[in-house]
Amino acid sequence: MTDDRSTAGGPDEAGAWNRRHLLRLGGGLALGTAVGGALGLGQGTAAAASPAAPTAPVTNTAAPNTAAPTAAALPGVPVSKRFDLTEPSHDLFRHATLHDDTVQQSFCYDIVNKRLFVAQRQNSTDWVNGQLCVTELDFDGNYRGYMHLNGFGHGVSIAAQPVGSTTYLWTEVDIDAESERGVRLARFAWQSGKTLSNTSSALTKHKPVPEGTAMTAAIDPVFNRMAVRYAVAGGGHRYAIFNLAEVAAGNYANRLADFAQPPGPGVSFQGYTLYGSYVYQLRGQSYDEAPEGNTHVSSVDVNTGAEVQSFRTGAGSTLTFREPEGMAVYRTSAGEVRLFLGFASGAAGDRRSNLFYKNVLV
């Protein structure tokens, strides 16, 4: 089906974020504090906070695995409802300006402190250096602040973990010059206006999947789990599912699920997120590369590794450029869970952020 449509944002609508996986485009992190709940996002139900990061810099690792575990050897995840990807998409905002003017790559929500973050490449930098910008936006798309991250990665996916009134961000870190991807995860407190290098003592580094040659993370803020998408030697990607609190504490022994990323429609991978027992994926290209529009969203059962649903979405179809970039999950105070999709728009040198969401569970 290709008749997906997006509706104008109403008083209780939340947007979707997306991210861009192509090496040559820029991206940035945006963090926004929601105000007044005018769009419903500012009233998310608080998820249980996880333990705070150690005060001293720590690099956590585990004994290398010789092979990825089989699904039968892992406990799995309790079966949940899933989003119906054929349902309409709704606007959160369009044409938001980020700190830098490159293409957004990913985004995430802190649903406890009502913050939104968007990641992108810093202006006038090359991907090989892994220099990211994270922008904080409010839920109307207004600018709140930024951080610069040097030596981190591509920004394919970022995640937010609330601990009290502090937001801890999870990003890839320690960029590999050949792949232009980070080989570990970094956890650090959001501090607007700060610049962090990959050697900063403010970081706690994690490698929850020792066999991964590159990795990113997404957080399910409702069930407090983490999905780690990792590259494997010889090519291809896999997903590993963990309890968030255990990864934050440096305990990677209790992997819940692990499965190969299913083959897609043959277009660029642009982001993913986790909700319950499903990983959601975003693929597609900009109108510059595919004028007809080829953005696809899909759901994958984490317990079997099988694709459950795939849909060609028309969310934001009237945007210029329209490149899919990033996904995230949000829950309102009323308990409505929303799956967000992100798109970059605008001309080169003036790229903008656009977020949409789906909210029908089956």
N, C-alpha and C positions, 0 to 999 in steps of 0.2 A: 504494500500500500504506500502511496505517496501523497495522500491528501491531508497530511497533518497541517494544522493551522495554529497560529498563535493569537491569543486574545489580549486586548488591552488590559493592563494591570489594574486590578480593583483594590478595594480597601484591605483585603486579607490575602493578597497574592504575593508569592515569593518567586524569586528568579532562579535561573539555572546558570551554573558556570561551566565553561569548557576550556580545554587547554590545547595547545598546539604541540605536536610531536616532531614536526619537520625540523631538521637541523638548521636550516638557513633562515628561519624566521625568528623574530624576537619575542620575548615573553616577560611578564612580570608578575609579582605577587601583590595582591591588594588586600589590605585588611580594612574592614569598615565596621564601625560601631553603629548598630541599628538604633534609630531614634523613634520613640513614640509608638512603634508598631504600626505605623500608618499602612504598611503593606503586609502586616501580619507576621513578618519575620522577627520583629523586635520583641515578640512575645513567645519565643520558643521555650518549651519545657526543658528544664535543666537536666542534663545527663549527669550521672555520677562522676565526680572528679577522680582522676587517677593520681598516683603518688607524684610528688614534685621531683624535679630533676636533682641529681647530686650537686652540691655547691662547687665542688672542684671538677675540672675537666676530666672526663672519663671516656675511654674507648672500650666498648663492650664487644667481645667476640665470642664465638663458640667453636668447639672442635669441628673441623671440616667434615662434611658428609661426602661420601663417594658417589652417591646417586640420589636423585630426588625420591622422596618416599612415595609409595603407592597410596591411592585413596583408601584401599582396604585396611591399610596399616594405621590410619589416622582416625580420631574419634568423630570427625565431622562437625557440622553446625546444625542446631535445631532448625527444622523447616519453617520458613516464614512466608508471609504474603510477598508478592512481587508487584512492581509497577507495570501497568498495561501501557506499553510504549506506543500503541496506536491511538491513545486518547489525546485530545488537544493539548497544546503547550500554552502557557500563560506568561506574560511579561512580568519581570521584576523591574528592570530598567533597560533603557537603550542609550547608546552614545555617551557613556560615562568616560571621563578623561582620567587616565592614570598618571602617575608621577613622570614616567618616561613615555615616549611616543611610539614604542615598538609594539608588536603584536603580543597580546596576552597569551600565556601558555597554560595556565591552570588557575584554580581558585579554591577556596575552602571557607567553611563557617565555623566559628566558635559559637555554638548554640546556647551556651550558658551566659556568656558575657555579650552576646549579640554583636559579634564582629564579623566582618567579611574581609578576606585577603585575596589579592590577585597577583600572580607572578608573571614577570616578563624579563627579557634580556635588557640590560642597561644600554642606554643610548651610546652609540659610537664605540661599541665593543664587539669582539668576535666571539663566536660560540666556544672556541677552543679554550678560552680563559674561564668559562663558567661564571660570568659576572651577572648576577640576577638583581632585579629590583622587585621589592614587595610593596604594594600599595594598599593602604587601608581605605576602604570606602564605607560610607553608611549605606543603609538599604534603599536609599533614593539615588545612589550612585554618586554622592558628593564626596569629594576628597577629604581624607582625615590625616594622612601621614604616610611615611614610607621608611623602608630599610634597604640598604645595599648589602649584597652578599657576594663576596669575591672568592673564586675558586670552588664554587659549589657544583654547578651542573647546568642542565637544560631546562629544568622547571617543568618537566612533563606532568608531575603531580605534586601537590603540596597538601598538608593536612594540619588541622588545628586541634589542640588538646587543652581544654580549660582546667586550671588548677586554682581554685578560689577565684580571685579577680584577675589573675594572670593568664594570658594565652601563651601556650608553648606551641611553636611551629615545628613541623617535621618536614624536612626537605632532603633531597639527595645532596651529597657533599663529596669532596675530593675528586674533582673531575679527571677523567682519563682523556688525555689529549687526542687519542686516536678515535675513540667512540663519541667523544664530547658528551659523556654522561657521567654522573657521580657513581662511585663504587661503594659508598656507604650511605647511611642515613644520619642526619644531624637533628638534634632536638635542642631548641633554644627559646628563651623568653622573647616575646615581641617587645621591642623598644623603639618607638618611632624616632626617626632621625639618626639612628645608629648605623654604622658600617661594620660588618663583621667579615673577617677572613676565615678561610677554612682551618686555620691554625689557632683561632681564638679560644681562650679558656672559657668563654661563655657557652661553648658547644659541648654537648654530650653526644658522642658518636656511637652508632649501633650498626652491627651487621647481622641481622637476625637470620639471614639465609647465607651461610658461609660459602656455599657453592655458587652464589650469584656473582656474575662479573660486572653487573651494574644493577641499581635498584632504586625504586621510588615507593612511596607509601600513600595510602588513602585510609581515612578513618570513618568508620560507621559510628556516628555520634549517638545513635539510639541504643544499640546493643553493645557499644564500647569494645569494638573489635577493630583490628587493623588488617588491611590487605597490602601485601608487599608484592609488587610486580618486579620480577627480576629476569635479567638476561642470563642465558646459559652458554657455556663453551660450545662452540660449533654452530651457534645461531638459534634463534627462537626465544620465546619468553614463557614464563610460568607465573602463576599466582600462588602465594602462600598466605594462609589466614591464621591470625594469632589473636589472643586476648590482649587488648591494648595495655592494660596495667602490667602484664608480664613483660612485654617488650620494653616498656618504659623503665622497668626495674632491671633490665639486662638479662632476663630469663627467656631464652628462645627454645627451650626444650620441648614445649607443649604445642607444637604446630597442630592446628585443628584440621586443616585441609591443605592440599597441594595439588595443582593440576596445570596442564599445559593450556596456554592461551589458544582458544579455538581459532581456526582460520577465518578471516573476514572476507568482505566483498572486494578486496584488492585495492583499497584506497588507504590513505595515510591514517595511522593510529593517532588519536588526538586526546585521549584521556580515559579515565575510569574512576569508579567509586564503588563503595560497598554498602549494601543495606541487607541485613538479615542473612539469608542463605543464598544471596545472589550478588554477583559482580556485574556492574553495568559498564558498557564500553561505548566510546564515541569514536567514529571514524569519518573521514571526509576531507575534502579540499576546498579551497577558496573558489569564488566565482572566477578569479583570474585563471585558475587551472581547470576548473570544471564549470563552465558557464550555466549548465543545466542544473547544477546543484546535486551533490552526491553524499550528503551527510546521512550517516546511518547510526542508529542507537541499537544496542543489543543487550540482552540479559543472559547470564551464564550461571548455571546451578553450581555452587561451589562444592557440593558433595559428589557430583558426578563429572564435572568438567564439561558438560554438554550445553551448547547454546539452546536457550529456550525460546527466545523471540528476537527477531530482527526487524527493524522498521526504518524506512527512509523518511526522515523528518523534514517538514517544511517550516519549522520554528524560525522566526526571524527572516522569512524568505525575501522581504523587501529591503533588507540591509544591503549596503554596498560592500563589496569585497567578500563578506560573510564566510569567514573561515572558522570551523568548529574548533574550540579550544577549552577543554576542561569539563569536569563533572563534579558534583557534590551533593550531599544530602542535608536537609534541614527539617526540624520538627517544630511546629508552632505550640503555643501554650494550650491550645485546644486539642493537641495531640495529632494534628494532621501532618503527615510526613510527605516531603516533597523532594523530587528528584530534579536537580538543576543541570542545565546544559549551558555552556558558554560559547559565545561567538565573538570574534574580532571583526571590526568593521572600519570603514574610512579609508582615506588615501595614505600612501606611504608618507611617513613623517607626521601623521596625525591619526594614528590608529586609536580606535575606541573599544570599550568593553560593553558587552550586551549579555544579559542573563535572562533565562527562561526556565520554566519548571513544568513538570507533570505531577499530578497528585492523586491518581486513581490506582488503588491497590486491589489486586484480585487474589 
